[in-house]
């Protein structure tokens, strides 16, 4: 395979710290002719033409070796070409290929040729420095990075951040921090240098030194918002969230028009679930920046979370009118109108989401709402028209369509749908679980048991499958002891899950252990006022002679769920 189009990615990783850069593949086994396989193409600048003699031979040999996937020969020949020519482009290419091949020695040799040819190249100096850090040669690494800083006039904040990013990627964090410390020692009163050291210390997890340096930076530049943000983040990493929020609040009061700082403070308040306080900060931000899209959007979300629908509607409609994050705003307007039970309006807003991250979810919600109003065929047609580019998306469509059919009591069709889906994705846990639940409704307990056991073979700690299998065995068979074992395992995994506690109570009831059953069923009902739990609790109360209490439980449940099948069935069996 031709590896040459990919090698610049490796140096990009070395220089930029970009998380999206593809990593080099593992080296081939000794004696193997197989080359690493690369994934993402990126063109390299062409080597200058006009090469002759020995130099031309090495360049051509390197190119051919690269096309055949022989990294070792490509590195060897390009390094020779770099040494012979002294050409910076040839040396750069040799460096890139060697870095990609994870041949640090060859990369350093080539990078030295590169930096000799272009002594003021920031990239060349940074590559040499990074490779020297890996070798533990910190003195020369420091000098290379010092030169990078001097190229920026010793006051270029971006140069400090380039160096921070470069060093943060090194595995030897202590060595990386030591190099930055040496650079700082030459300019101890430079706030940019102090911040760069603090930032690197934060990135490598040395929070005490990070705080010490950022405090010194803030003493020199008290209004520096990014330094205040770094200090707050460091405190939060240390588990001092309250102190961080308190300090941020004071700083925001001191610099009320600093939008970056206030935005950060508001977001941290949101993360701490202090929603009212966060909303106040976003509102204050809008006073200074009425067209701030991020603040307007955040206020819409916060108002929605706080069930203040009128305010949320105003913020989202403002965004739609301005054309700012309109697709996202339309999606949440759909959510808002669903919460108001105005489903036609909700579908209208979902329909206005025509692109972006929420397009798939918007289409799914339209299908669900169509089904809710009884348009099952149209809902299914809508689902089948949604582009599904991933297996996860396909599974969601299958599950939603199956649930629509189940809600319409079309259990056989739902079962057949899940079966078709499992032919494509036979090991999908969600599809197996969904078909297992559906199998119970058409009395295919053999399929139910097989599907739930298949789930447990893939995921032995799947509490939902353990609970569903145990409950069904207790409810629909006489295999009570086996059922109890499954429920006990589910209880170990989810001791505070009302559904599991209900299953334990029901299984104990089927075993004739009524007093124990009541204890679990009462606890489950206190945790979750669910009609099925009410049906179970009422039945055990009735069987143990407490008819009045049983009737009271059933009557309360009927007021909330007058059409619930299990509840109606148990009342009919015992009272008619």
Buried (B, 14 or more C-beta within 10 A) or exposed (E): EBBBBBBBBBBBBBBBBEEEBBEBBEBBEEEEEEBBEBEEEEEBEEBEEEBEEEBBBBBEBBBBBBBBBBBBBBBBBBBBBBBBBEBBBBBBBBBBBBBBBBBBEBBBBBBBBBBEBBEEBBBBBBBBBBBBBBBEBBEEBBBBBBBBBEBBEBEBBEBBBBBBBBBBBBEBBEBBBBBBBBBBEEBEEBBBBBBBBBBBBBBBEBBEBBBBBBEBBBEBBEEBBBBBBBBBBBBBBBEBBEEBBEBBBEBBEEBEEBBEBBBBBBBBBBEBEBBEBBBBBBEBBBEEBEEBBBBBBBBBBBBBEEEBBEBBBBBBBBBBEEEBBBBBBBBBBBBBBBEEEEBEBBBBBBEBBEEBEBBBBBBBBBBBBBBEEEBBEBBBEBBEEBEBEEEEBBBBBBBBBBBBBBEBEBBEBBBBBBBEBBEEBEEBBBBBBBBBBBBBBEEBBEBBBBBBBBBBEEBEEBBBBBBBBBBBBBBEEEBBEBBBBBBBBBBEBBEEBBBBBBBBBBBBBBBEBBEBBBBBBBBBBEBBEBBBBBBBBBBBBBBBEBBEBBBEBBEBBBEEBEEBEBBBEBBEEBEE
